[in-house]
Structures are given as structure tokens and as C-alpha cells.
Amino acid sequence: MDVKEYLKEKGIRFQTFTHPPVYTCEEAAKYNSNIRGIHSKNLFVKNKKSKKFYLVILPATKRLDRENLGVALNDKLKFANENDLKEILGLSTGAVSPFGIINDEERKVQVVIDKAVWESDFVSFHPNVNTETLELSKADFHLYINSLGNKLVII
């Protein structure tokens, strides 16, 4: 599903920024100086038995502590593989974002958002391609996340 069309259908406002392909937060930092709000990293993880999947959204400067997150979620976590990413979210490595959740028709993925990202006045994410970034206000980001129907945890 096209992210921008989905957002328009839901009445969610966004601003688009185009840039060369980026694969890491460090690369993205070169191009996001004019984008307001918190910049984030998006990690796709699963439990050890590959039965539960989580999209974890953290500030770009924060490291994922899988052990502590696993305790908070009452699960043992590992990174999902590229096949899981493609099959469940329809995404490839380097393009992971909360916008991939629109492809999760079975609502398998639990969305886990760091409180700093959830409370930021503005957020920005790739629209499932790594050559653009969409900026949303807090209200529009919350509207988007709540439109999905996936389980949400703020940490």
C-alpha cells in the first residue's frame, strides 16, 4: 500500500523531504538538518521462537538494550531476519519504519515506541523507501499509529 495515499485517506498531514538513499541513522543525519523533531531508528525484532514480532521505535541516539526490552515485554528477543521483514511488512533492509505496519494485514506486529519519540512535537520516518523522509506532528503521528489496529506499547 502506498504510504502517502494511506495518510491522505486518513486525513493525516505530513511534509515530504527527498534525499539520496540512506541506510543508517548516521547517513540520514547528513540530510535531516531541516527536518523538525526527533529522529529515530526503527528495529524489527522477534521472540526466540519466532512467534511474536515487534517494531521498536527509538530515538536515533539511543541504543537498543534487547535484554531490558525483553524483560519489559516478558519475552526473549532477537533481530528478525530479512525474510521476516519482507514477508510481514513488505520491506527491505534500510527502509524499516512505522509506515511498514500498514502492510501487516494480520496485525502480527506489536508496535513498541520509546516515550521520547511518542511525546516529541514532530517525528520523521522513511515512507517505506530510503530516499524520502516524511515529517509528522505529534497529533498526526498518534492518529496514524492509532489507525493501524496493532497492539501498542509505550516504553
C-alpha positions as CSV (number, residue, x, y, z in Angstrom):
1,M,0.0,0.0,0.0
2,D,1.2,3.5,-0.8
3,V,2.1,5.3,2.4
4,K,1.2,8.8,1.2
5,E,-2.1,7.7,-0.1
6,Y,-2.9,5.9,3.2
7,L,-2.1,9.0,5.2
8,K,-4.2,11.2,2.9
9,E,-7.1,8.8,3.2
10,K,-6.9,9.1,7.0
11,G,-6.6,12.9,7.0
12,I,-3.1,12.7,8.3
13,R,-0.9,15.7,7.4
14,F,2.8,15.2,6.5
15,Q,5.7,17.0,4.8
16,T,7.9,15.2,2.3
17,F,11.7,15.5,2.2
18,T,13.7,13.9,-0.7
19,H,17.3,12.8,-0.3
20,P,19.8,10.3,-1.6
21,P,19.4,6.7,-0.3
22,V,20.3,6.2,3.3
23,Y,20.8,3.0,5.2
24,T,21.8,4.1,8.7
25,C,20.9,6.9,11.2
26,E,24.3,8.3,10.7
27,E,23.8,8.6,6.9
28,A,20.3,10.1,7.4
29,A,21.8,12.8,9.7
30,K,23.6,14.3,6.7
31,Y,20.2,15.2,5.1
32,N,17.8,15.8,8.0
33,S,19.0,19.1,9.4
34,N,15.9,20.9,8.0
35,I,13.5,18.3,9.4
36,R,11.9,19.2,12.7
37,G,11.6,16.9,15.7
38,I,13.1,13.8,17.0
39,H,14.9,11.5,14.6
40,S,14.5,7.8,15.2
41,K,15.7,4.3,14.5
42,N,13.3,1.5,13.7
43,L,14.2,-2.0,14.5
44,F,12.3,-5.2,13.7
45,V,12.7,-7.9,16.3
46,K,11.0,-11.1,17.3
47,N,10.9,-13.5,20.1
48,K,13.3,-16.5,20.2
49,K,10.6,-18.8,19.0
50,S,9.7,-16.5,16.0
51,K,6.1,-16.4,17.1
52,K,5.9,-12.7,18.1
53,F,7.2,-9.7,16.2
54,Y,7.9,-6.2,17.4
55,L,8.7,-2.9,15.6
56,V,10.7,-0.9,18.1
57,I,11.0,2.8,17.6
58,L,13.8,4.6,19.5
59,P,15.5,8.0,19.3
60,A,18.3,7.7,16.8
61,T,20.8,8.4,19.5
62,K,19.6,5.6,21.8
63,R,20.9,2.0,21.7
64,L,18.5,-0.9,21.9
65,D,19.0,-3.0,25.1
66,R,17.4,-6.2,24.0
67,E,17.6,-7.8,27.4
68,N,15.9,-4.9,29.2
69,L,13.3,-4.6,26.5
70,G,12.7,-8.4,26.6
71,V,12.1,-8.1,30.4
72,A,9.6,-5.2,29.8
73,L,7.8,-7.3,27.1
74,N,8.2,-10.5,29.0
75,D,9.9,-12.1,26.0
76,K,13.4,-13.1,24.9
77,L,14.2,-11.1,21.8
78,K,16.4,-11.3,18.7
79,F,16.6,-9.4,15.5
80,A,14.1,-10.6,12.8
81,N,15.7,-11.6,9.5
82,E,15.3,-10.1,6.1
83,N,12.8,-12.8,5.1
84,D,10.6,-11.9,8.1
85,L,10.8,-8.3,7.2
86,K,9.8,-8.8,3.6
87,E,7.0,-11.4,4.4
88,I,5.3,-9.5,7.3
89,L,6.0,-5.8,6.5
90,G,6.8,-5.9,2.8
91,L,10.0,-4.0,3.5
92,S,13.7,-4.4,2.7
93,T,16.7,-3.7,5.0
94,G,17.3,0.1,5.2
95,A,13.6,1.0,4.7
96,V,12.2,-0.1,8.1
97,S,9.7,2.4,9.6
98,P,6.4,2.5,11.3
99,F,4.8,3.1,7.9
100,G,5.6,-0.6,7.1
101,I,2.8,-1.6,9.6
102,I,0.2,-0.7,7.0
103,N,1.3,-3.9,5.2
104,D,0.8,-6.0,8.4
105,E,-2.7,-7.2,7.4
106,E,-2.8,-9.9,10.1
107,R,-1.8,-7.4,12.9
108,K,1.1,-9.7,13.9
109,V,3.5,-6.9,14.8
110,Q,3.3,-5.2,18.2
111,V,4.5,-1.5,18.0
112,V,6.9,-0.5,20.7
113,I,7.6,3.2,20.9
114,D,10.1,4.9,23.2
115,K,8.3,7.6,25.3
116,A,10.7,10.3,23.9
117,V,9.5,9.6,20.4
118,W,5.8,9.3,21.3
119,E,5.9,12.7,23.1
120,S,8.0,14.5,20.5
121,D,6.3,17.5,18.9
122,F,7.4,16.2,15.5
123,V,8.6,12.9,14.2
124,S,10.1,11.8,10.9
125,F,10.3,8.4,9.2
126,H,11.0,6.9,5.8
127,P,7.8,6.1,3.9
128,N,9.0,2.5,3.2
129,V,11.7,3.8,0.8
130,N,15.0,5.2,2.0
131,T,15.1,8.1,-0.5
132,E,12.4,10.1,1.3
133,T,11.5,11.2,4.8
134,L,8.1,12.2,6.0
135,E,7.7,14.6,8.9
136,L,4.5,14.4,11.0
137,S,3.3,16.4,14.0
138,K,2.7,14.5,17.3
139,A,-1.0,14.6,16.8
140,D,-0.8,13.3,13.2
141,F,1.7,10.6,14.3
142,H,-0.6,9.4,17.1
143,L,-3.5,9.4,14.6
144,Y,-1.5,7.3,12.3
145,I,-0.4,4.8,14.9
146,N,-4.0,4.5,16.3
147,S,-5.4,3.9,12.8
148,L,-3.4,0.7,12.4
149,G,-5.1,-1.5,15.0
150,N,-1.8,-3.1,16.1
151,K,-1.1,-3.5,19.8
152,L,0.9,-0.5,21.0
153,V,3.3,-0.2,24.0
154,I,5.0,3.0,25.1
155,I,8.2,2.4,26.9
